[in-house]
Amino acid sequence: MKAQEIKKFKEELTAFLADIVAAMGRSERRRYTEMYIRGLLMDGERKSIEPMAHRIPDGNIQALQQFVNQSPWSHQEVRRALAQKVESEFVPEVYWILDETSFPKKGKHSVGVAYQYCGALGKTANCQVAVSLDMGMEELSIPLNWALYLPEEWIHDQERRKECGVPKDTVFKTKVELALELVDEVRSWGLKDRLVLADSLYGDSYDFRSGLKNRKLDYIVQVEGKLLAWTDHP
């Protein structure tokens, strides 16, 4: 989007963010949140701090870097507020979609980056992968929650983890485990249970299907043709 286009709905953007950023505390954090969001929405391939700050008329490189890297605000509380706001605006004909979002990368320093399947490119490549939980409708889907997938090579590389600030207590979790944790988290926020949709990466997993069943969640999942099924519970 062009700067002039964003300027036209700046008041609407500020109003939309008001409830979401309330949990961030200090007013300057809320102000730089709005500035950072404008930077993400503007045209330009690079979305790192410095090029974004140059594109924003009131951009401040040092302030944005401190906001992103050092400000002690809870991302869980911000996600919770956003998810609750999304649900209040887009009900009742919605469902939950569990899927993956991939981010192609060229280097090796981004947390979780590895040579793995990259859905954005449709092939195996160097990328980050996040498990995502979206609220879906006929026309669109909206992110509710997500978790970065850390391949096992990252879990066992203590030096790499320390360099990137990965918490010491982080353990390996499969994508299925991350998906079920995302479901548990949004339910803890008070969101209404929805029909769960997922592709065969999750649908082929007995642990995933039984996890949804144990949570008394209805689901429709894709499975591969070679998957064996029982007509009665064995």
N, C-alpha and C positions, 0 to 999 in steps of 0.2 A: 504494500500500500504506500501511496505517496504521503508526504508530510501534511499536505493540505487536506487530504482525505481524513487522516487521523485527527487533525485539529477540529474538524467538524463535529466529531462525536466524542471529544475529550471529556465533556461533562458526563455523558452517558457511561463512558468507561470508568470514570472516577466513582460514579454512583454504583455501578456493578461491583466494583472492587471493595466498596466500603465495608460490607459485612465480612468479606473474605479476609481482609487484612487486619481486622480489628484485633485478632489474637496476636498480632505481631508486636503490639505494645507501642513503642515510641513513635511519634508522628513522622519523624524523618524516614523511618523504615517504610511506613505506608506511602510516603511521597516517592521514595525511590523505587518502590514496587511498581507504581503507576508508570514511572519513567522507564523502567526495565521492560515492562509489557509493551509500551509504545515502541521501544527499540526492536523487540521481537516481531512486531506486526509490520514494521516498515520494510520497504524494498531493500535488497542487499543480500548477497549470498552468505557473507560471514556474520554470524550472530554472537561472536565473542564481544567482550565489554568495550574494547577500544574502538573498533569500527562502528559499533552501534552508537556509542557516545558521540562520535563525530557526526553521525547522521541526525541525531536528535537536536533540535534547536537549543534546548536548555540542558544538553548532556553534560555530565560531570564524570570523567573517567575515574578519578580517585574515589569519589563517593559511591559510584556503582560497584567498583571493585570491593570496597569495604562491605557494602550491602550484601553482595553475593558470597564473599569468602569468609567474613568475620562476624556478621551480625548474628547474635544468639537468639534466633526465633525458631519456633517449632514447625517443621514442614508438615507434620501429622495434623496439627490443628488447622493449618491453612487448607490442606486437602479435605479435611472433614467439613469445614465451612463451605468449600466450593462444591463438594458432593451434595450436601444438604440443599444448597441453593439451586443446583442443577435439577435435583429431584422435584423441588417445589415448583419449578418452571415447566418441566416436561413430564407430566403425568396425565392419564394413568397408563396409556398404551405403550409401554416400554419393556425392554428385557435387558438382561446382562449378557455381555459378550466377553468371553475370555480368549485372548489372542496374544500375539507377540508384536512388538514394534522394534525394528532394527535401525541402527545408526551406522552407516558405513564410515570407516575411519582409515587414515593412512599411516598413523603412527602406532606406538605400542604403549603409550603412557596413560591413556584414558582408562579409568577404572573398568575392569571387566572386558576390555577389548581382547578379541581372540579371533583366530581363523575358524569360523563357524558359519552355519547357514544364515544368510542375510536375506530376509523376505523383501527388503526394499530393492535389492538387485536381482532376486530370483535365483541365487546361486550361493555357493560357499565362498566367503570372502572375509576380509578383516573388518570386524564390526563389533559394536556393542549390541546386546539384546535385552529388552525389558519385557517382562510379562505384564500385560495390561488388562484392566477390567473397565469396560466401557458400558455406558447406558445407550442402548440402541433403539432406534425407531425405523420406520419404513424409509425415511429420506436421509437420515444421518445418524451418526453416533458421537457421543461426547465422553471424553475420558473421566473416570471416577477415581481410579487409583492405579498405581503401577509399582513394580519392584524390579530393580536391576538384577539381571542374572549374572552370577559370578561363576565362571567355569572352574573346574577342579584345579586347573593349573594355577589359577590365582589364589585359591585357598591355601595351597602348599608353598607359595612363594612369599615368605615372610618379609624379605627385603623390599619386594615390589609393593606389598600391601602397606608397609610402613611409609614408603615414599609417597604413596597416593592417599594416605590417611584412612585406609580401611580399618574400621574398629577391630580390636584384638579378639573380641568374642564372636566375630562373624564366622559361621560355619557353612559348609556346602549345603545347598538346598536345590532340589530338582525344580524344574519349571512347574511340575504338578503341585509340589509342596508350596511354592510361591503363589500359585493360582488360588489354592484353598485358603492361604493366609490372607490374600487380598479380599476374598469373600467374607472371611471372618471379621476383617477390619471394618469394611463398609457396613456390615450388620451391627457392629458395636457402635457405629455412629447414629444408629436409629433409622437407617434407610429400610424401606419396605423390601421384603423378599421378592425376587423376580424369577421368571423362567430363565435358565442358564443355557446359552448357546456356546459351542466350542467346536474347533476342527478336530481332526483325527489325532493330532499330537496329544491332546488331552482325552479325547473320546476313546482311544485305544487303551488307556490306562485304567485298570481295574481300581487302583487306589483312588483315582480321581472320581470315577463314577460312584464308588461306594462312599467316598467322602461327601459328595453331594447328597446321596441318599441318607446318610447318617445325619445330615443337617436338615433333612426334610425339605430339600429343594428340588423342584421339578427341573428336568433338563432335556434338551434335544442336542445330541452330539453326533458328529461325523465319525465313522469308523472305516477302517480299511477293509476291503473285500475278503482278505484272508483271516480276519479275526473270527475266532470260534465263539459261538453263543449258545447258551442253554435256554430251552423253553421253560424249564422249571429250575428253581434255585437248587444247585447241587448240594 
